[in-house]
């Protein structure tokens, strides 16, 4: 199950997507934190910490942060846990992980969400922040998440979802499709950074609806699967093994 249809303006075959996405993020990694900081009005850090606490991350747990990027989720997880020693960060982009390694002494592994290089039942909590659109297959990814969690372990996935209303969708398209990529190019003077944010918009616009994600989680064996919409824009997918 694809998270969104192929985007032929960037790659012609689905199997070419990982290479394209890795190159995109490697090229723009040094700009990522600044872009997301002003783009979401500086609210991202507090929200990431709050949402992990709210959904059950506690000291003593072993946390896997999939598609860790520059470590924004993991940094907030470390504040909750009181240490980074129990955190494993995974990402296919070497450029993004290089930025994350500057922030916390977690364990870093290069790899993909749909082929996690970890034994069964290795973690108590699994997070993924705004990257579900970039996986190769939703069902395979969810089965991998279920596999590496211990019984009772929790998964928390954050995403940006198109508003349901016509007015909300208009402003969503205007901001993420035009204003955000344009300001990114203006502030960073980086075409790579602008291309990354435009691709963000394209994948958000083309993504499957939340009901499809929920279906994939249930099909993987997760229980207590829930979807929360925050401010009409942000999605929280949570479940328990």
N, C-alpha and C positions, 0 to 999 in steps of 0.2 A: 504494500500500500504506500503510494508516494505521498509525501507531505504537500506537494503541489505539482502541477503538470510541468514537464520539461520547459525550459525557457530557451527557445531556439536562437535568440539573439546573443546568447552567451555560450551555449553548448548544444550540439545536435543530438547527442546520445546521452541517456540517463547515466551510463557508466562513466561519462566524462565529467560529470558534475563535481565529484570530490576534488579532482585536480584543479578545476577552475576556481572553486571556493577557497581552497588552500592558497593558491596564488594570490587571490584577491585579498585575503586577510593578512598574508605575509607582507604584502606591499604596503598595507595601510595600518599595520599594528601600532606603530608609534603614535598615531593620531587618535586611536580608538577611545582612550579614556577621556580626553578633552572633548571629543565629539559627543559622547554619551552624557558627559557632565552637564554641558550647557544645553544640550538638546532636550533633556528632561528636567531642566531647571534645578539641577543639583539635588534632586530628591531620591536618586537611585540608591545611594548607600544606605540611607535610613530604611528605605522600603525593603531592600534585600535582607537586612538584618532582622527587621520586624517580621517579615513573612516566614523566614526560617524558624524563628522562635515560635511563632504562632502555630506552625504546623508540626512542632515537636522536636526540633533539634535541641539536644541537651549535652552538657559536659559529660565526657566519658564515651560518647558515641564515635564510631568511625564513619567519616563522611567521604563520599565519592562525588566530586563535582565534575560532571561530564560536559564537554565543550566549554572548558573553564575560561577560554579566551584570555584576557589580561588579568584574570583572577578576582574580578569584582564580587562574585558570589562567595568565593572561597575566603577572601579577606573578612567578610562579614561573618562567615561561618566560624572562622578562627576566633573572632571576638566573643562569640557565644560559647564556644568550646573552651576558651581560655588558653588554647594552644593550637599550633598548626601541625603538630606531630601526628595527629590522627586523621589528617586530611590528605586525600589523593586527588590530584588534578589531572584530568585527561583532556587532550585536545589534538586534533590532527595538524594544526598550524604551529610550526616551530617559531614563527615570528610572534604570534600571540603569547605562547608560553614563555618566550624570552622576557616579555614585559611582565608577566605574572611572577616569574622567579625573582624579580626585583622587590616584590612586596611581601612575600611570606616564605618561610622554609618548609613548605609542604613537599610531599613526594610528587614528582611530575612524570607523566607517562604520555608518550605520543601514540595516539590511536584513535579509533573511530567508535561511535556510539553503538553501531550495529555489530561490532565484533570486539567486545570488551576483553582485554587481555588479563582477566582476573579469575581466580577460582570461584566456584559456587559459594554463596553465602558468606561473602567477604565483608559486607558493609551493613551498617545500621540505618544509614540515611543517604539518599542520592538526590542530588540537585542538578538542574539544567536551566540555565538562564538565557532565554531569548535565542535559542539555537535549534529548536525542534524542526524548524523549516529547512534546516540544512542537512538533515540526516538522509540516508539513501532510502530507507524503508521504515515506516512507522511500526508495523507489526513486529518486524525482526528486532528493532530497537527496544520495543517494550518487553519482548521476551528476554532480551539480554539484561535489561534493568531488573526484571523479576528474578532472573537467575542469580545475579551477584548480590542481591539483598538477602539478609538473614530473615528467618521467620519473624514477623512482626515489624520488619523494616519498612521505612516509609520512603516514597518518592515524591518529589516536589518539582514540577516543571512550570516555568514562567514563560509566557509568550505575550506578544502584542496581537490583538485580534480586531478586525474591522468592526466598527460600530454597526449596530443593527438598523439604526434610523437613517433615513435619507440625508437629513441635515448633518448628522454626525459623520456619515461616510463622506460627504462632500468635503468637510474640513479635514478629515483624515487623509484623503487623497491630496488635498492642497498642501498640507503641512509635510507629510512624509514623502509625497511624490515630487514636490516642487521646492518648497521653502527649505526643508532640512538639507537635501543634497546641495542646493545652491549656496546656503550659508556655510556648509562644510567646505566647499571649494574656496569660498571667500576667506574664511578664517584660517584654513590650513595651507592654502595655495597648493594643494595636492590633488591631482587628478585621481590618483589611486584612492584617496579617502572619499572623494566625491563619488567615484564609481561604486565603492563599497556601500555607501548609504543609499545610492539609487538601487542597488541590487537588494538591499534590505527592503526597500519599498516594494519592489517587484515581487519578492517572495511573500511579503505580508499580504499583498493584494491578491495573490494567486493561491494562498494556503487553503487547505481543506477546512471545513467548519469545525468548531469545537466538538460537536457530537461525534465526528469521525475519530478524533483523538481519544475521546472517552471510550469508544467502541474498541479501539486498538488496545487500550489498557486493560479492559475487561477480558478481551480475547487472550491476552498474555497471562491471565490468571490472577490479576490484582483484585483485591476486595476493597470495599468502601471507596470506590472511585467517585471523585467529586470534581466538578468544575465551578470555579468562582469567577465571576466577571467583576473587576474593580474599576470604578470610574468609567464604566462603559467601554474601556479600551484595553485593559490589561487582563490577561487570563492566568489563573492559577489552577493547575491540574494536580490533584493529590490522590494518593492511594496507598494501600497497605498490602504487604505480602503476608 
